[in-house]
Amino acid sequence: MPRVTRRHTVAHHLVQGGLIDLQLTEAAQKKDGPTLYRADGFAVRSHYAPDGTLLTVAGAYGPDWVMTRAEIRNRLQQPYIRYTVTDDAPGLADHEQLVRWATAEELRARKRAAAARQAPLVAQLRRQQSEQAAREAGQSSLF
């Protein structure tokens, strides 16, 4: 059973990430299309999961709503925020994403993926540090 996600907490994280909260009502979110707004931003609303858990739906609005949607996903899936964002829940429009707390396994998988992406850079930095240390010791590099 997922933990409850509150819309004001999700909105706070998104605003802290630089996104604009359009503060649309639930009726406006369900009625209006994502491109009717001049400014790129987001709106959140509550959603009940099939098991009765209260979750949050974050919708992207504005002329570039696709980019805003990607920014919402990127911001909320940061390791220190710990949400999982999905777009496959029934009843969601194309511009909306379901936000729930990430499980421990999902967080571990993200950490492993980040380490794998950073591995070449870490190896290059270590090689440069060892070459610098060798030069400072008066030795030349063998490469």
C-alpha positions, 0 to 999 in steps of 0.5 A: 500500500503506497503512502499518502502524498499530499498535494501541497507538499508536491506543489512545494517541491515543484515551486522550490524547483523553479516551476510556477504553480498556476493554482487551478481548481480541480474543475478547471484542470479536468475541463481545460486543455494544457495549451490554454494557458500563456505561462508554463506551469503546473497544477496539482489535485488529489486522486484516490488510488484503487486501494483508497490511498490519497495520491496526487496528480500533477498536470503540466500546462502552458505552450510548452507543457511537454517540457514542463511535464519532463521537469515535473518528473525530473524534480520529483524523482530526485533522491532527496525528494523521493517520489515516483512519477508515473503516467500510466494510471487510469483516468489521467490525461496526456499532460498529467502524471501520478505522484506517489512515494518511491519504494526502497527498491526504486530508490536503490535502482535509481542510485545504481543507475546514477552511479553507472552513468557517473562511472566514466567521469569518476574513472577519468577524474581518478586517472587525472589525479594519479597523473597529477600526483605522479608529476608532482612527485617528479615522475612522468606518466607512462601513458 
